[in-house]
């Protein structure tokens, strides 16, 4: 889940992703040049490519899907993190997400 865009990711290997939810402008920059993936459609990233999302045109939350899924340590049976509560109290995250999964 991505709130209000502003996401930047760098691929360590070949990936297939898709972004749904709020329509954010996307841009992939990398050794082969710049690409503008379409919202709601699968797209590929090569190793060393960087994905950037801008603020949504409409809506607030976007969802980034990754072929193969995400690997995250479970805490109390959940891989979720409450970033609002953590920032308000200054506490550290309960888990670290390994992305992409090995």
C-alpha positions as CSV (number, residue, x, y, z in Angstrom):
1,X,0.0,0.0,0.0
2,X,1.4,3.4,-1.0
3,X,-0.2,6.6,0.4
4,X,-0.1,9.7,-1.8
5,X,2.6,8.5,-4.2
6,X,6.2,9.5,-3.7
7,X,7.6,5.9,-3.8
8,X,11.1,5.1,-5.2
9,X,12.3,1.6,-5.6
10,X,15.5,0.1,-7.2
11,X,15.3,-3.4,-8.7
12,X,18.1,-5.9,-7.7
13,X,17.0,-8.3,-10.4
14,X,14.4,-8.8,-13.2
15,X,10.9,-8.1,-11.7
16,X,7.3,-8.0,-12.9
17,X,5.0,-5.6,-11.1
18,X,1.7,-3.8,-11.4
19,X,0.3,-0.7,-9.7
20,X,-3.5,-0.4,-9.0
21,X,-5.7,1.8,-6.9
22,X,-5.1,5.6,-7.1
23,X,-3.7,6.5,-10.5
24,X,-0.1,7.7,-9.9
25,X,2.2,8.7,-12.7
26,X,5.0,6.1,-13.0
27,X,8.5,6.4,-14.4
28,X,11.2,3.8,-14.7
29,X,14.7,5.0,-15.3
30,X,17.6,2.7,-16.0
31,X,20.6,1.8,-18.2
32,X,18.3,1.3,-21.2
33,X,16.6,4.7,-20.8
34,X,13.2,5.9,-19.4
35,X,9.9,4.0,-19.6
36,X,6.4,5.1,-18.5
37,X,4.4,2.1,-17.4
38,X,0.6,2.2,-17.6
39,X,-1.5,2.1,-14.5
40,X,-3.3,-1.2,-13.9
41,X,-1.1,-3.1,-16.3
42,X,1.9,-5.4,-15.6
43,X,5.3,-4.1,-16.4
44,X,8.9,-5.4,-16.1
45,X,12.0,-3.9,-14.5
46,X,15.5,-4.9,-15.1
47,X,18.2,-5.1,-12.5
48,X,19.4,-1.5,-11.6
49,X,16.2,0.1,-12.9
50,X,14.5,2.6,-10.6
51,X,10.7,3.0,-10.3
52,X,9.3,6.4,-9.2
53,X,5.7,7.2,-8.5
54,X,4.3,10.7,-8.4
55,X,1.3,12.0,-6.5
56,X,-2.0,10.4,-7.5
57,X,-4.3,12.3,-9.9
58,X,-7.3,11.0,-8.0
59,X,-7.6,9.0,-4.8
60,X,-5.1,8.4,-2.1
61,X,-3.8,4.9,-1.9
62,X,-2.1,2.7,-4.6
63,X,-1.2,-0.9,-4.4
64,X,2.0,-2.4,-5.8
65,X,1.8,-6.1,-6.8
66,X,5.0,-8.1,-7.3
67,X,5.1,-11.4,-9.2
68,X,6.1,-14.0,-6.6
69,X,5.0,-11.8,-3.7
70,X,6.8,-10.2,-0.8
71,X,8.7,-11.9,2.0
72,X,8.3,-10.3,5.4
73,X,8.9,-11.5,8.9
74,X,5.6,-12.1,10.8
75,X,5.0,-10.3,14.1
76,X,2.0,-11.6,16.0
77,X,0.9,-13.3,12.8
78,X,1.0,-10.2,10.7
79,X,3.5,-8.6,8.2
80,X,1.8,-5.2,8.4
81,X,3.3,-2.1,9.9
82,X,1.3,0.8,11.5
83,X,3.4,3.7,10.1
84,X,1.0,6.3,11.5
85,X,1.3,5.0,15.1
86,X,5.1,4.5,14.8
87,X,5.7,8.1,13.6
88,X,3.4,9.6,16.3
89,X,5.2,7.8,19.1
90,X,8.7,7.7,17.5
91,X,8.9,3.9,17.8
92,X,10.8,1.7,15.5
93,X,9.2,-0.8,13.1
94,X,8.3,-4.2,14.3
95,X,9.7,-6.0,11.3
96,X,11.9,-5.5,8.3
97,X,10.7,-6.4,4.8
98,X,13.2,-8.1,2.5
99,X,12.4,-7.0,-1.0
100,X,12.6,-8.6,-3.4
101,X,12.4,-12.0,-1.8
102,X,15.6,-14.1,-2.3
